[in-house]
Amino acid sequence: MQNTTISLIHIFEKKNMYPEEIVKPMKEELTSIGFNELLTRDDVNIALEKAGTTLIVVNSICGCAAANARPGVHLSLQNNKKPDNLVTVFAGVDTEATNSAREMMIPFPPSSPSIALFKNGTLVHMIERHHIEGRPAELIAENLKEAYNQHC
C-alpha cells in the first residue's frame, strides 16, 4: 500500500500536463530559431528587465500553435526590424514561467498559444489565441511585422 501511495503522490506532484518527449519537438521549433526557453518566474522577470523589445511566445500543444502560431512567428522574423530578445514558455509544461508571463499580459485573459511584444518591460502588442485560430501563418507574421516596425 505504501508504494501505491508514494506513486500517487508522485503523479499529483507532477506539474507537466504533457510528457517531455511529446513537447520537445514543439519547443525546438522555436529554440532552433533563436528563442530562449523560460522555465521559472525569475527567468521571466530577467527576460522582461532587459532593455529593448522582447517577444514572448506562449507555446502550446494544440493544432493552431503548430499550423499557425509557430510558423507565423518564424515568418515574422524575416523582417528588417525584429525584437531584441526572443523567449518562449510552454503552457501545460513550464507552469511557473507560463503563469508569470501571463501575469505580465494582463488585462488579456490567459490563452495559449499567444504572442506578446514588450518594450522595456511594458506590453505593447498582444496576439491572443482567437487571433491565431483559423488564421494563416502569413497573416500572423504580417501582424507581428507591423508591431516590430512600430516598436522595435
C-alpha positions in Angstrom: 0.0 0.0 0.0 2.8 2.4 0.8 4.3 2.1 -2.7 0.9 2.8 -4.2 0.6 5.9 -2.0 4.0 7.2 -3.0 3.3 6.6 -6.7 0.0 8.5 -6.5 1.7 11.4 -4.6 4.4 11.5 -7.3 1.7 11.6 -10.0 -0.1 14.5 -8.3 3.1 16.4 -7.7 4.0 16.2 -11.4 3.3 19.7 -12.8 3.6 18.9 -16.5 0.4 18.1 -18.4 2.3 16.6 -21.3 5.3 14.2 -21.5 8.6 15.9 -22.4 9.1 13.7 -25.4 5.9 14.9 -26.9 6.6 18.7 -26.4 10.3 18.6 -27.1 10.0 18.9 -30.9 7.4 21.7 -30.5 9.7 23.6 -28.2 12.6 23.1 -30.6 10.6 24.7 -33.4 11.2 28.0 -31.5 14.5 27.3 -29.7 16.1 26.3 -33.0 15.5 29.8 -34.5 16.9 31.7 -31.5 14.2 31.6 -28.8 15.3 31.1 -25.2 13.2 28.8 -23.1 12.0 30.3 -19.8 11.2 27.8 -17.1 10.7 29.9 -13.9 9.3 33.1 -12.6 12.8 34.5 -12.3 13.5 33.7 -15.9 10.5 35.7 -17.0 11.4 38.6 -14.7 15.0 38.7 -16.0 13.8 38.5 -19.6 11.5 41.4 -19.2 14.0 43.5 -17.3 16.2 43.6 -20.4 16.2 46.9 -22.3 14.7 46.9 -25.7 12.0 44.7 -27.1 11.1 41.2 -26.0 8.8 38.8 -27.8 7.2 36.1 -25.6 5.5 33.2 -27.3 3.2 31.1 -25.1 3.7 27.9 -26.9 1.1 25.1 -26.9 0.5 21.5 -28.0 -2.7 22.5 -29.9 -3.0 22.4 -33.7 -3.3 26.2 -34.1 0.1 26.5 -32.4 1.6 24.0 -34.9 -0.2 25.3 -38.0 -0.4 29.0 -37.4 1.4 30.4 -34.3 4.9 28.9 -34.6 5.2 29.2 -38.4 3.8 32.8 -38.2 6.4 33.7 -35.6 9.1 32.2 -37.7 8.0 34.1 -40.8 7.7 37.3 -38.8 11.4 37.3 -38.1 12.2 37.7 -41.8 11.9 41.4 -41.3 14.3 44.3 -41.1 13.2 45.2 -37.7 12.7 42.5 -35.1 12.7 42.1 -31.3 15.9 42.3 -29.4 15.0 39.3 -27.2 13.1 36.1 -28.2 11.7 34.0 -25.4 9.1 31.2 -25.0 7.2 29.4 -22.3 5.2 26.2 -22.9 1.6 26.1 -21.5 0.9 23.0 -19.5 4.6 22.3 -19.1 6.5 25.3 -17.9 3.8 26.2 -15.4 5.6 28.7 -13.3 7.1 30.6 -16.2 3.8 30.5 -18.1 1.8 31.8 -15.2 4.4 34.6 -14.6 4.3 35.6 -18.3 0.5 35.6 -18.3 0.5 37.9 -15.3 2.6 40.4 -17.3 0.0 40.2 -20.2 -2.9 41.4 -18.1 -5.6 42.7 -19.0 -5.6 40.0 -21.6 -7.0 36.7 -20.4 -4.7 33.6 -20.4 -4.7 31.9 -23.7 -2.4 29.5 -25.5 -1.0 29.9 -27.9 -0.4 33.6 -27.6 2.3 36.1 -28.6 3.2 39.2 -26.7 5.7 42.0 -27.6 7.1 44.0 -24.7 9.2 47.2 -24.9 11.3 48.0 -21.9 9.1 45.6 -19.8 5.8 47.1 -21.0 3.3 45.2 -23.0 2.9 47.0 -26.4 1.3 44.3 -28.6 -0.7 41.1 -28.0 -2.0 38.4 -30.2 -4.4 36.1 -28.4 -5.5 32.6 -29.3 -8.7 33.8 -31.0 -6.4 35.9 -33.3 -4.4 32.8 -34.2 -7.1 30.1 -34.6 -8.1 29.7 -38.2 -5.8 32.4 -39.5 -2.9 31.6 -41.8 0.7 31.9 -40.6 1.3 34.6 -43.1 -1.4 36.8 -41.6 0.0 36.3 -38.1 3.5 37.1 -39.5 2.3 40.4 -41.1 0.6 41.4 -37.8 3.8 40.8 -35.9 5.9 42.6 -38.6 3.7 45.7 -38.2 4.3 45.6 -34.5 8.0 45.2 -34.9 8.2 48.1 -37.4 6.3 50.3 -34.9 8.1 49.2 -31.6 11.5 47.8 -32.5 
